[in-house]
């Protein structure tokens, strides 16, 4: 059991770790293989560095149907302004540059 007086002792599991694990799973298991790969690879590379606001934004993107999100990302349909966020643009840039 960790010593409560030790500031370096772990106070238990970090709730953000659990949230990031859920987000990684959601990104890798979308239902459309192309989106599983694209979002899963982005999440593996960047999820650890995202703060609460960025995680909130990513969760909102995860609620968009695959076909809509895919159409935006490949540029066949313009992305709606409310989804054209820095996180969305980072995912698109990651897709382009790998």
Secondary structure, 3 states (H helix, E strand, C coil): CCCCCCCCCCCCCCHHHHHHHHHHHHHHCCCCHHHHHHHHHHHHHHHHHCCHHHHHHHHHHHCCCHHHHHHHHHCCCCCCHHHCCHHHHHHHHHHHHC
